[in-house]
Amino acid sequence: MKPCHLLPLIAVLFSALFAQGQETTITVKKSDSINITIQPFGGSDAATASKIVQNDLDLSGVFSIGVSQRANFVVSATATSGLLQGIVTDNRGGTMLQKSYSGNIRSAAHNFAKDIVETLAGVPSIFTSKIAFVANRTGAKEIYLADYDGANQVQLTRDGTISVAPAISTDASRIAYTGYKSGYADIYLMELASGSRRPILKFPGTNSGASFSPDGSRIACTLSRDGNPELYIATANGSGARRLTRTRAVESSPSWSPDGSEIVYSSDERGGPQLYRISASGETGRLIPTGYGYCTEPNWSPDGKKIAFTVRQGGFSIAVIELATGATRILAPGQDPCWGADSRHLIYSDEGSLILLDSVKGRRTPVVSGLGKISEPSWSR
């Protein structure tokens, strides 16, 4: 039977089901685009809250926002005086989500959008995350912090010297970065709640490229304390530094696997920099074949399935390798990729801006610009 001849039969079957009073079930696959509609919000903060929620859901990539007649789900809310009361219903009036959010209206709106994505799509969201990055608007490279969508930008360092390679912890409570305040490259730890900071790794030579383990208890970094830049692991306060690699090459840009058992990094052991993975307990690094001769700045996705990195072939581009198959694809021009909590979105630097990239749909959205040259983003979960 041809597909077009099936449609009348399907219509008849559905009519029979409804005639018998049987209920139908709407099944939403995680790979589908979910049809939703957003009704006008009520309350004095309605405009702000509605704009944030709609932008979040649009950027998520998992929703198609349209008219109510075609929607599987309806989003509505009342937002006033630091309180957002949100509700999501299905197209038969059933309540899928109903919750109140207090505090800052921006935070409340992001949290409402977060719960919508996790409830309807069953995937992690990026809406409450933070990004740390480097910008030279003041004439010196300083560390900045912003929301994932570029809002609430704050300059964290004001040293008037070089501050680079920020790494934000998974819970967005701390940032480790490389600073030259002493005249040498030391790794500093900053507590974001208090703004306090202190050098935690300051061995003779270079101390750089810190990366927090997923649970925040350890830091991987590059130290040249033994003469050659090698990977080390230390506690998050800098104590107990333990050497991980032993080569004649330069190892850099460590990034942890989601379970904290492995580290991916870049090494020029074979000439041009390539990607390697190594057990966090030691052993020997193993080459990750990518098909490219210059690969740097790897970042392991939270789902453990992919590694994003920078390739150079003429200019710089963002690439992703699927670990199960070894398939590699180029996504966009740029550098310094880092994954969001959903393992779908990347933030990277390109020509003085930070770009949010949907790695599934290819959509690119500028989120930070106007701060001079911007580079080296790091993304919380």
C-alpha positions as CSV (number, residue, x, y, z in Angstrom):
1,M,0.0,0.0,0.0
2,K,1.4,3.4,-0.9
3,P,2.0,5.9,2.0
4,C,-0.5,8.4,0.6
5,H,-3.2,5.6,0.8
6,L,-2.5,5.1,4.5
7,L,-3.6,8.6,5.6
8,P,-7.4,7.9,5.3
9,L,-7.0,4.6,7.1
10,I,-5.1,6.4,9.9
11,A,-7.8,9.0,10.1
12,V,-10.5,6.3,10.4
13,L,-8.5,4.5,13.2
14,F,-8.2,7.7,15.2
15,S,-11.9,8.4,14.8
16,A,-12.7,4.9,16.0
17,L,-10.5,5.4,19.1
18,F,-12.1,8.7,20.0
19,A,-15.6,7.2,19.4
20,Q,-14.8,4.4,21.9
21,G,-13.7,7.0,24.5
22,Q,-10.1,5.8,24.5
23,E,-7.3,8.2,25.2
24,T,-4.4,8.8,22.9
25,T,-0.8,9.4,24.1
26,I,1.5,12.2,22.8
27,T,5.0,10.8,22.6
28,V,7.8,13.3,22.3
29,K,11.1,11.9,21.1
30,K,14.2,13.6,22.4
31,S,15.4,14.2,18.8
32,D,12.1,15.8,17.8
33,S,11.4,19.5,17.7
34,I,8.7,20.0,20.3
35,N,5.8,22.3,19.3
36,I,5.1,24.9,22.1
37,T,3.3,28.2,22.3
38,I,4.1,30.9,24.8
39,Q,1.1,32.9,26.0
40,P,1.5,36.6,27.1
41,F,2.9,36.7,30.7
42,G,1.1,38.7,33.3
43,G,2.5,41.0,36.1
44,S,4.7,44.0,36.3
45,D,7.8,42.0,35.2
46,A,6.0,40.2,32.4
47,A,8.0,41.8,29.5
48,T,11.4,41.0,31.0
49,A,10.5,37.5,32.1
50,S,8.7,36.6,28.8
51,K,11.7,37.8,26.7
52,I,14.2,35.7,28.7
53,V,12.1,32.5,28.7
54,Q,11.3,32.8,25.0
55,N,15.0,33.5,24.1
56,D,16.1,30.5,26.3
57,L,13.6,28.1,24.7
58,D,14.4,29.3,21.2
59,L,18.2,28.9,21.7
60,S,17.7,25.4,23.2
61,G,17.2,24.0,19.8
62,V,14.6,21.5,20.9
63,F,11.5,23.6,20.6
64,S,9.4,25.0,17.7
65,I,7.7,28.1,19.1
66,G,4.4,28.8,17.3
67,V,0.7,29.4,17.5
68,S,-1.4,27.6,20.1
69,Q,-3.5,25.7,17.6
70,R,-0.5,23.6,16.6
71,A,1.2,23.4,19.9
72,N,1.6,20.3,22.0
73,F,2.3,22.4,25.1
74,V,1.4,25.9,26.3
75,V,3.7,28.0,28.5
76,S,2.4,30.8,30.6
77,A,3.5,32.8,33.7
78,T,2.9,35.7,36.0
79,A,6.0,37.7,37.1
80,T,5.9,40.5,39.6
81,S,7.9,41.8,42.5
82,G,10.6,39.1,42.4
83,L,8.2,36.2,42.1
84,L,7.5,34.2,38.9
85,Q,4.7,31.7,38.9
86,G,5.1,29.5,35.8
87,I,2.9,26.8,34.4
88,V,3.1,24.5,31.4
89,T,0.1,22.5,30.2
90,D,-0.4,20.0,27.4
91,N,-2.9,20.5,24.6
92,R,-5.6,18.7,26.6
93,G,-5.2,21.0,29.6
94,G,-3.1,18.6,31.7
95,T,-0.5,20.2,33.9
96,M,3.1,19.3,33.0
97,L,4.9,21.8,35.2
98,Q,3.7,24.2,37.8
99,K,6.2,26.0,40.0
100,S,7.0,29.3,41.7
101,Y,10.4,31.0,41.5
102,S,11.6,33.8,43.8
103,G,14.4,36.2,43.7
104,N,16.0,38.1,40.8
105,I,13.6,38.1,37.9
106,R,16.3,37.1,35.4
107,S,17.4,34.2,37.5
108,A,13.8,33.1,38.1
109,A,13.0,33.2,34.3
110,H,16.2,31.2,33.5
111,N,15.2,28.6,36.1
112,F,11.7,28.4,34.7
113,A,13.1,27.8,31.2
114,K,15.5,25.2,32.6
115,D,12.7,23.2,34.2
116,I,10.7,23.4,30.9
117,V,13.5,21.9,28.9
118,E,14.3,19.2,31.5
119,T,10.6,18.3,31.9
120,L,9.5,18.3,28.3
121,A,12.7,17.3,26.4
122,G,14.4,15.3,29.1
123,V,17.8,16.9,28.5
124,P,20.1,19.2,30.6
125,S,19.8,22.9,30.1
126,I,22.4,25.7,29.7
127,F,20.3,28.6,30.9
128,T,21.6,29.0,34.5
129,S,25.3,28.6,33.5
130,K,28.1,31.1,33.6
131,I,31.0,31.7,31.2
132,A,34.4,33.0,32.1
133,F,36.6,34.5,29.4
134,V,39.5,36.9,28.5
135,A,39.0,40.4,27.1
136,N,41.5,43.2,26.5
137,R,39.1,46.2,26.5
138,T,41.2,48.0,29.1
139,G,44.5,47.4,27.1
140,A,45.5,44.4,29.2
141,K,44.1,40.9,29.2
142,E,41.7,40.5,32.1
143,I,39.2,37.9,33.3
144,Y,35.5,38.5,32.8
145,L,32.3,36.6,33.8
146,A,28.9,36.6,32.2
147,D,25.7,34.6,32.0
148,Y,25.6,32.1,29.2
149,D,23.6,34.6,27.0
150,G,26.1,37.4,27.6
151,A,24.1,39.3,30.2
152,N,25.5,40.5,33.6
153,Q,29.1,41.0,32.4
154,V,31.5,41.6,35.2
155,Q,35.3,42.3,35.1
156,L,36.9,40.1,37.7
157,T,40.6,41.1,37.5
158,R,42.1,44.6,37.3
159,D,45.8,43.8,37.4
160,G,46.8,45.8,34.3
161,T,48.9,42.8,33.3
162,I,48.3,39.4,31.7
163,S,45.5,37.3,33.1
164,V,44.5,34.4,30.8
165,A,43.3,30.8,30.6
166,P,40.3,31.0,33.0
167,A,38.7,27.7,34.1
168,I,35.4,28.0,35.8
169,S,34.3,25.2,38.1
170,T,31.3,23.1,37.3
171,D,29.2,24.8,40.0
172,A,30.4,28.3,39.0
173,S,31.7,29.0,42.4
174,R,35.4,29.3,41.5
175,I,37.7,30.3,38.7
176,A,41.3,29.2,38.3
177,Y,43.4,31.2,35.9
178,T,47.0,32.0,34.9
179,G,48.1,35.5,36.1
180,Y,51.4,37.4,35.7
181,K,50.8,39.7,38.7
182,S,54.1,38.5,40.2
183,G,55.9,38.9,36.9
184,Y,55.8,35.1,36.3
185,A,53.1,32.8,35.1
186,D,51.3,31.5,38.3
187,I,47.9,29.8,38.7
188,Y,45.5,31.7,40.9
189,L,42.2,30.6,42.5
190,M,39.3,33.0,42.8
191,E,36.3,32.5,45.0
192,L,33.4,34.2,43.1
193,A,31.2,34.7,46.1
194,S,33.8,36.7,48.0
195,G,36.1,37.8,45.2
196,S,39.1,36.6,47.2
197,R,42.0,35.1,45.3
198,R,45.3,33.6,45.9
199,P,48.1,31.9,43.9
200,I,47.9,28.2,44.3
201,L,50.6,26.9,41.9
202,K,53.7,29.1,41.6
203,F,56.6,26.8,40.9
204,P,59.7,28.1,39.1
205,G,58.9,28.2,35.4
206,T,55.5,28.3,33.8
207,N,52.3,27.4,35.7
208,S,49.4,27.5,33.3
209,G,46.2,26.0,31.7
210,A,44.3,24.9,34.8
211,S,41.2,22.7,34.4
212,F,38.8,21.7,37.2
213,S,37.8,18.0,37.5
214,P,34.0,17.5,37.2
215,D,33.6,17.2,41.0
216,G,35.8,20.3,41.6
217,S,38.3,18.5,43.9
218,R,41.3,18.5,41.5
219,I,43.0,20.6,39.0
220,A,44.9,19.5,35.9
221,C,47.4,21.9,34.5
222,T,50.8,22.4,32.7
223,L,53.9,23.0,34.8
224,S,57.5,23.3,33.7
225,R,58.9,22.9,37.2
226,D,61.0,20.0,35.9
227,G,62.3,21.9,32.8
228,N,59.8,20.6,30.2
229,P,56.1,21.6,30.1
230,E,54.3,18.5,31.4
231,L,50.8,17.7,32.7
232,Y,50.2,17.6,36.4
233,I,47.3,17.0,38.7
234,A,46.9,18.8,42.0
235,T,44.2,19.3,44.6
236,A,41.9,22.3,44.0
237,N,43.9,24.3,46.5
238,G,47.2,23.5,44.7
239,S,48.7,21.0,47.0
240,G,50.1,17.6,46.1
241,A,51.0,18.3,42.5
242,R,51.7,15.0,40.8
243,R,53.3,14.7,37.4
244,L,51.2,12.9,34.8
245,T,53.2,12.9,31.5
246,R,56.8,12.3,30.8
247,T,57.8,13.3,27.3
248,R,60.1,15.6,25.5
249,A,57.1,17.4,24.0
250,V,55.0,20.3,25.2
251,E,51.7,19.2,26.8
252,S,48.9,21.7,27.3
253,S,45.1,22.3,27.4
254,P,43.9,19.5,29.7
255,S,40.2,18.7,29.8
256,W,38.6,16.0,32.0
257,S,36.3,13.2,31.0
258,P,32.9,13.5,32.7
259,D,33.7,10.8,35.2
260,G,37.1,12.3,36.1
261,S,39.0,9.1,35.1
262,E,40.7,10.5,32.0
263,I,42.1,13.7,30.6
264,V,42.3,14.8,26.9
265,Y,45.1,17.2,26.1
266,S,47.3,18.6,23.2
267,S,50.9,17.5,22.7
268,D,53.5,18.2,19.9
269,E,55.2,14.9,20.6
270,R,54.8,13.9,16.9
271,G,55.6,17.4,15.4
272,G,52.4,19.4,15.0
273,P,50.1,19.4,18.1
274,Q,47.8,16.5,18.3
275,L,45.1,15.2,20.7
276,Y,45.9,12.6,23.3
277,R,44.0,10.9,26.1
278,I,45.6,9.7,29.3
279,S,44.3,8.0,32.5
280,A,44.1,10.5,35.4
281,S,46.2,7.9,37.4
282,G,49.0,8.1,34.9
283,E,50.2,5.6,32.3
284,T,51.1,6.7,28.7
285,G,49.1,9.1,26.6
286,R,47.3,7.6,23.6
287,L,46.9,9.4,20.3
288,I,43.4,10.3,19.2
289,P,43.5,10.2,15.3
290,T,41.6,13.2,14.0
291,G,42.8,13.4,10.4
292,Y,44.2,16.9,11.0
293,G,47.8,18.0,11.5
294,Y,47.3,20.8,14.0
295,C,44.8,20.2,16.8
296,T,44.7,22.2,20.1
297,E,42.3,23.2,22.9
298,P,40.3,20.0,23.3
299,N,37.2,20.0,25.5
300,W,35.4,16.8,26.5
301,S,31.6,16.9,26.3
302,P,29.6,16.2,29.5
303,D,28.0,13.1,28.0
304,G,31.4,11.7,27.3
305,K,30.7,11.0,23.6
306,K,32.5,13.9,21.9
307,I,35.6,16.1,22.0
308,A,35.5,19.6,20.5
309,F,38.8,21.1,19.6
310,T,40.5,23.8,17.4
311,V,42.1,22.8,14.1
312,R,44.3,25.0,11.9
313,Q,44.1,24.6,8.2
314,G,44.8,28.1,6.8
315,G,42.7,29.7,9.5
316,F,41.4,28.3,12.8
317,S,38.2,26.3,12.9
318,I,36.0,24.4,15.5
319,A,35.9,20.7,15.0
320,V,34.2,17.8,16.9
321,I,35.3,14.1,17.0
322,E,32.8,11.4,17.9
323,L,34.8,9.0,20.1
324,A,32.7,5.9,19.3
325,T,33.3,6.2,15.5
326,G,36.3,8.5,15.2
327,A,34.3,10.6,12.8
328,T,35.4,14.2,12.7
329,R,33.6,17.3,11.4
330,I,34.3,21.0,11.1
331,L,31.6,23.1,12.5
332,A,32.6,26.8,12.1
333,P,35.5,29.2,12.0
334,G,36.9,30.0,15.4
335,Q,38.9,28.9,18.4
336,D,38.7,27.8,22.1
337,P,35.5,25.6,22.0
338,C,33.9,24.6,25.3
339,W,30.7,22.5,25.7
340,G,27.6,23.4,27.6
341,A,25.8,21.1,30.0
342,D,23.6,19.7,27.2
343,S,26.5,18.4,25.2
344,R,24.8,20.1,22.2
345,H,25.9,23.7,22.4
346,L,29.4,25.1,22.2
347,I,30.7,28.5,23.1
348,Y,33.9,29.6,21.2
349,S,35.8,32.8,20.3
350,D,35.8,34.3,16.8
351,E,37.0,37.7,15.6
352,G,36.6,39.4,18.9
353,S,33.3,37.8,19.9
354,L,32.0,34.8,21.8
355,I,29.6,32.7,19.8
356,L,27.0,30.2,21.0
357,L,26.8,27.4,18.5
358,D,24.1,24.7,18.2
359,S,26.2,21.8,17.0
360,V,23.1,19.9,15.8
361,K,21.4,22.7,13.7
362,G,24.5,24.8,13.0
363,R,22.9,28.0,14.4
364,R,25.4,30.6,15.5
365,T,24.4,33.3,18.0
366,P,26.9,36.0,19.2
367,V,26.6,36.4,23.0
368,V,29.5,38.6,24.0
369,S,31.2,41.4,22.0
370,G,32.4,45.0,22.3
371,L,35.1,44.2,24.9
372,G,38.1,44.3,22.5
373,K,39.6,41.0,21.6
374,I,37.8,38.2,23.4
375,S,39.2,34.7,23.8
376,E,39.5,31.5,26.0
377,P,35.9,30.9,27.2
378,S,35.2,28.4,29.9
379,W,31.7,27.3,30.7
380,S,30.1,26.1,33.9
381,R,27.4,23.4,34.0
